[in-house]
């Protein structure tokens, strides 16, 4: 109640003058927005909930039915992304790729290029050797690297290795090579995560120029944008030098995997003739989207998968038995082997249910007043879908908080955007275009880790003692690093010294 203009806003928690519902977040036990929002939605019996944070109206869908309304029934009205005020100056200077493009001709064009060309099943398959090579490097690094960890045992930082793997696979797929400035880039992505998730008063009260002026966020966003574009310039140069080198080599053929995603984009850029010209700024923004969208998400998902397997030794044993029996002592896992690894795929699905690394997906914006489930959603409201809450809703999931890959055994529920109780990649026209890319790298990496090694928790820790606290960033990660002690089961073949 309490809203003027005859609007019937969705129910939600109390709102104070000026700050709206902000106090619910400031007083919440959890610093994680998806948990606070799930709590509020349950307490107010509001699968479609209205909140106001400062001046920003927020509508949160927290049930499969509400998610279906947002991403199917009203998909076109909710197909834009809001531009956070402090990020707007950077975006207006051209820092817009696929992720943040407003629903319109530019987005449509980038979307179809991405789906049909850059991330298609055929293109993803063409990077198979890149993935196999990086997976071999991963297991070689695990076998070589155990170093005394916090408790003096020889452990590896599993999350760090997996983050490096997913970054390298993505970057090699895009530019055809490892990125010379990888560490700098990783730091910049982390900085971006901090910036985007930090509350800033200027963002909550966009009409206040004073607050915006006082907030340093806009300036920092601009600096980061410049830094990212400089790094992308460098990636493009690196790509072009590499192609020139490949073309002038004795057998001078440029293979598809050398062309890379960037090669395809540069070709389209040169050909021209598109409805919306593909400028170099757009190319840079788009590859930046792929770099950051492609690595952090898959890397964190893999780290959660390993964490869940450590907490659930029976699932771990089952997954290891499967990969070891299917491979019959082969030297390493290759992609042909993945076809038979059914349980491994269920493990990944179950991980995505319990740990959707974008728990609120990516924000949508309401383009026009809409009536949803009998309530008014006002134009301009930010619309979120709480995939985390939906994936753990006891009304749809038995023993919802337990890790049970078997629940997906009958193959009825998938993350393709049609089963609204399971939407880690979103749904509708803004759904993640990178699912095949992500699936390919995650399956191979996990199979490789489980094939070659047994894994022990350090310091005699019991499985149930492994802390699973989350930390917010660009994607939701573990708060504590996951250190594990690897025990070799299937020896890792010596690394070849190929140049890539
Ligand atoms: C486990 C891995 C991943 C997860 C959980 C994930 C999740 C998501 C989600 C939830 C969205 C927003 C969907 C919506 O608004 O309905 C999204 C969008 C997007 N993702 Fe992913 N993603 C993953 C991997 C990838 C990869 C590997 C790529 C590319 C290489 C990628 C590229 C994108 C892009 C470009 C968008 C924006 C699409 C648009 O706005 O039209 N993602 N992703």
Boltz pocket constraint, residues with backbone or C-beta under 6 A from the ligand:
constraints:
  - pocket:
      binder: B
      contacts: [[A, 98], [A, 99], [A, 100], [A, 111], [A, 119], [A, 170], [A, 289], [A, 290], [A, 291], [A, 293], [A, 294], [A, 295], [A, 297], [A, 298], [A, 301], [A, 356], [A, 357], [A, 358], [A, 361], [A, 362], [A, 363], [A, 423], [A, 424], [A, 425], [A, 426], [A, 427], [A, 428], [A, 429], [A, 430], [A, 431], [A, 432], [A, 433], [A, 434], [A, 435], [A, 437], [A, 438]]
      max_distance: 6.0
